[in-house]
Amino acid sequence: MERAPKKSSSREVAETLANGAAGMIPVVGSPIAIVLGLVMGYGYNKRMEQWRDAVAEAITDLQNRMDKPLDLEALAEDPDFLDTLVAATRAAQGTSREEKLLALRNAVANSLLPTAPEDDLRLRFIRIIDEMTPPHLLVLRFLNDPRGWYDEHPDVQAPNILSGGKSSILGPAFSALQKEHLTRLLGDLGRWDLAVANYNTVMTAQGVWSPSTTDLGRRLLVYIDVPDPGGAS
């Protein structure tokens, strides 16, 4: 049997509005408020459907790579995992940024591993991810491995320095960011205890190129990376 062609998003929205309006007579509130409510409901439902599919795909992929399959019945009864899933879902409700959604999806899947952080730390990580923007994630990954970042971006010339501050390698890597914006990002990472550095303090080249992430920052990066069933936390 041939499948019906998939409707366009605009057609789905139009039908949602029409169906919703048909059931709203008499209506209460302004027409604009009614339309906004319908559109927000449609957008929310689509976003949650995509989130559920993404989490299911991540868990399925993890299970396929594990030596011992997950006990799904026990999973459904695990209050700590449910806490994590609910917190991640709330965070996913508020963003359309793929980088954050990927981090949240990986966090949920990583919560199923024996090496997962304890429940309170998982919830703390998800709160931080919720506050983060994609540039926060980019800068944190850079600070965790500055040389590796430059190796992965050969189009950006790595500074040749004998001494200087961390700013001397941050500036070229994030030239698209205004200095004030980068300063705020670094301040946030410090406030969350993910990275520690005096970015303008003069130090040797070895010090400049050394990682600036804290133990907490490194653990967060592992938590939001693709799950590794054979890895350690």
C-alpha positions as CSV (number, residue, x, y, z in Angstrom):
1,M,0.0,0.0,0.0
2,E,1.3,3.4,-1.0
3,R,1.9,5.8,1.9
4,A,0.3,9.2,1.7
5,P,2.7,12.0,1.0
6,K,3.9,13.7,4.2
7,K,2.2,17.0,4.9
8,S,4.2,20.2,4.9
9,S,4.6,21.9,8.3
10,S,2.6,24.9,7.1
11,R,-0.3,22.5,6.1
12,E,-0.1,20.8,9.5
13,V,-0.2,24.1,11.3
14,A,-3.2,25.3,9.1
15,E,-5.1,22.1,9.9
16,T,-4.3,22.4,13.6
17,L,-5.6,25.9,13.6
18,A,-8.7,25.0,11.7
19,N,-9.5,22.0,13.9
20,G,-8.8,24.0,17.0
21,A,-11.0,26.9,15.9
22,A,-13.8,24.5,15.1
23,G,-14.0,23.4,18.7
24,M,-13.7,26.8,20.2
25,I,-17.1,28.3,19.6
26,P,-18.0,30.3,21.6
27,V,-14.4,31.4,22.2
28,V,-13.0,33.2,25.2
29,G,-10.2,35.7,24.7
30,S,-8.9,37.7,21.8
31,P,-8.4,35.9,18.4
32,I,-4.7,36.6,18.6
33,A,-4.5,34.9,22.0
34,I,-6.4,31.9,20.6
35,V,-4.1,31.6,17.6
36,L,-1.0,32.0,19.7
37,G,-2.2,29.2,22.0
38,L,-2.8,26.9,19.1
39,V,0.6,27.6,17.5
40,M,2.4,27.2,20.8
41,G,0.6,23.9,21.4
42,Y,1.5,22.7,17.9
43,G,5.2,23.7,18.3
44,Y,5.4,22.2,21.7
45,N,4.0,18.9,20.6
46,K,6.3,18.7,17.6
47,R,9.3,19.6,19.7
48,M,8.5,16.9,22.3
49,E,7.9,14.3,19.6
50,Q,11.4,15.0,18.2
51,W,12.9,14.9,21.7
52,R,11.3,11.6,22.5
53,D,12.5,10.1,19.2
54,A,16.1,11.5,19.8
55,V,16.2,10.0,23.3
56,A,14.9,6.7,22.2
57,E,17.4,6.6,19.4
58,A,20.3,7.3,21.8
59,I,19.2,4.6,24.2
60,T,18.7,2.1,21.4
61,D,22.2,2.9,20.0
62,L,23.7,2.5,23.5
63,Q,21.9,-0.8,24.1
64,N,23.2,-2.1,20.8
65,R,26.8,-1.4,21.9
66,M,26.5,-2.9,25.4
67,D,27.5,-6.4,26.3
68,K,24.5,-6.8,28.7
69,P,21.1,-5.4,27.4
70,L,19.3,-2.8,29.5
71,D,16.5,-4.0,31.8
72,L,13.8,-1.7,30.5
73,E,11.3,-2.8,33.2
74,A,13.8,-1.9,36.0
75,L,14.5,1.4,34.1
76,A,10.9,2.4,34.2
77,E,10.9,1.9,38.0
78,D,14.2,3.7,38.6
79,P,13.4,7.0,40.4
80,D,16.9,8.4,39.9
81,F,16.7,7.9,36.1
82,L,13.2,9.3,36.0
83,D,14.5,12.4,37.8
84,T,17.2,12.8,35.2
85,L,14.8,12.2,32.3
86,V,12.3,14.7,33.6
87,A,15.0,17.4,34.2
88,A,16.5,16.9,30.8
89,T,13.0,17.0,29.2
90,R,12.2,20.3,30.9
91,A,15.5,21.7,29.6
92,A,14.8,20.4,26.1
93,Q,11.4,22.1,26.1
94,G,13.1,25.5,26.2
95,T,15.6,25.2,23.4
96,S,15.8,24.5,19.6
97,R,19.6,24.6,19.6
98,E,20.9,21.3,18.2
99,E,24.1,21.5,20.3
100,K,22.1,21.7,23.6
101,L,19.6,19.0,22.5
102,L,22.5,16.7,21.6
103,A,24.2,17.3,25.0
104,L,20.9,16.6,26.9
105,R,20.2,13.5,24.8
106,N,23.7,12.1,25.5
107,A,23.3,13.0,29.2
108,V,20.2,10.9,29.5
109,A,21.8,8.0,27.7
110,N,25.0,8.3,29.8
111,S,22.8,8.2,33.0
112,L,22.2,4.5,32.2
113,L,25.8,3.5,32.5
114,P,27.4,2.1,35.7
115,T,29.9,5.0,35.4
116,A,27.2,7.6,35.5
117,P,27.6,10.5,38.0
118,E,25.5,10.2,41.2
119,D,21.9,11.5,40.9
120,D,22.5,14.9,42.5
121,L,25.5,15.6,40.2
122,R,23.5,14.6,37.2
123,L,20.8,17.0,38.1
124,R,23.4,19.8,38.7
125,F,24.9,19.1,35.3
126,I,21.5,19.3,33.5
127,R,20.8,22.7,35.3
128,I,24.1,24.0,34.0
129,I,23.4,22.7,30.4
130,D,20.0,24.4,30.6
131,E,21.8,27.7,31.4
132,M,24.4,27.2,28.7
133,T,24.5,28.5,25.2
134,P,26.3,26.7,22.3
135,P,29.3,29.1,22.6
136,H,29.7,28.0,26.3
137,L,30.0,24.4,25.1
138,L,32.5,25.4,22.4
139,V,34.7,27.4,24.7
140,L,34.6,24.7,27.4
141,R,35.7,22.1,24.9
142,F,38.5,24.4,23.8
143,L,39.7,24.9,27.3
144,N,39.8,21.2,27.9
145,D,42.2,20.6,25.0
146,P,43.5,23.8,23.4
147,R,46.1,22.0,21.2
148,G,43.6,19.4,20.1
149,W,41.2,22.2,19.1
150,Y,43.7,23.8,16.9
151,D,44.6,20.4,15.4
152,E,40.9,19.9,14.5
153,H,40.8,23.4,12.9
154,P,43.8,23.6,10.6
155,D,42.3,26.7,8.9
156,V,43.0,28.7,12.1
157,Q,46.7,29.5,12.7
158,A,47.9,28.4,16.1
159,P,49.8,31.2,17.8
160,N,53.6,30.6,18.2
161,I,54.3,32.0,21.7
162,L,57.1,31.7,24.2
163,S,55.0,33.2,27.0
164,G,51.7,35.0,27.5
165,G,48.2,34.6,28.8
166,K,45.4,32.2,27.9
167,S,43.8,35.1,26.0
168,S,46.6,34.8,23.4
169,I,45.2,31.4,22.2
170,L,41.6,32.1,23.0
171,G,41.4,35.2,20.8
172,P,42.4,33.6,17.5
173,A,40.2,30.6,18.1
174,F,37.1,32.7,18.8
175,S,37.8,35.7,16.7
176,A,34.1,35.9,15.7
177,L,33.1,36.6,19.3
178,Q,33.4,40.1,20.7
179,K,35.9,40.4,23.5
180,E,33.1,41.3,26.0
181,H,31.1,38.3,25.0
182,L,34.0,35.9,25.4
183,T,34.8,37.5,28.8
184,R,31.2,36.8,29.9
185,L,31.4,33.2,28.6
186,L,34.6,32.6,30.6
187,G,33.1,34.2,33.7
188,D,30.1,31.9,33.4
189,L,32.3,28.8,33.1
190,G,34.2,29.9,36.2
191,R,30.9,30.6,38.1
192,W,29.8,27.1,37.3
193,D,33.2,25.7,38.5
194,L,33.8,24.2,35.1
195,A,37.1,26.0,34.3
196,V,39.7,28.0,36.3
197,A,42.2,30.3,34.7
198,N,43.6,33.9,34.9
199,Y,43.2,34.5,31.2
200,N,45.5,37.5,31.1
201,T,48.2,36.3,33.6
202,V,51.5,35.9,31.8
203,M,52.8,32.3,32.0
204,T,55.1,30.0,30.0
205,A,54.0,28.5,26.7
206,Q,53.4,25.2,28.5
207,G,51.1,26.9,30.9
208,V,49.2,28.7,28.2
209,W,48.5,25.4,26.3
210,S,47.6,23.3,29.3
211,P,43.9,22.5,29.9
212,S,42.0,25.0,32.1
213,T,39.0,22.8,32.9
214,T,38.3,21.6,36.5
215,D,37.5,18.1,37.4
216,L,33.9,19.0,37.3
217,G,34.2,20.5,33.9
218,R,35.9,17.4,32.6
219,R,33.2,15.2,34.1
220,L,30.5,17.3,32.5
221,L,32.1,16.9,29.1
222,V,32.2,13.2,29.4
223,Y,28.6,13.2,30.6
224,I,27.4,15.0,27.4
225,D,29.6,13.1,25.0
226,V,28.4,10.1,23.0
227,P,28.1,7.3,25.6
228,D,30.9,4.8,25.8
229,P,29.8,1.5,27.4
230,G,33.5,0.6,27.9
231,G,34.7,3.9,29.3
232,A,35.2,5.3,32.8
233,S,33.7,8.4,34.3
